[in-house]
Amino acid sequence: MTALHVAKNLEELRNQPGNWHELTGNRKGQWACDLDQPYRLIFTPTERPIPENAAGRYIWIEITAVEIIEITNYHKEG
């Protein structure tokens, strides 16, 4: 949580411990980082629309604020 709080943008977290990553499928537009396995912190950027490049990839450096959605084990979702 401290790393998320002090980061100026998501790019600063990309290679930090915690496996910060974009989600896909029905969770596209959300990000996650590892907590105590198997739990993940799930969050979404507050920017609307989420910044994308011409190829449709999210621009992590332009995401400067997030909203925490939940803590969950999304691999167990049915």
Order of alpha helices (4+ residues) and beta strands (2+ residues): alpha-beta-beta-beta-beta
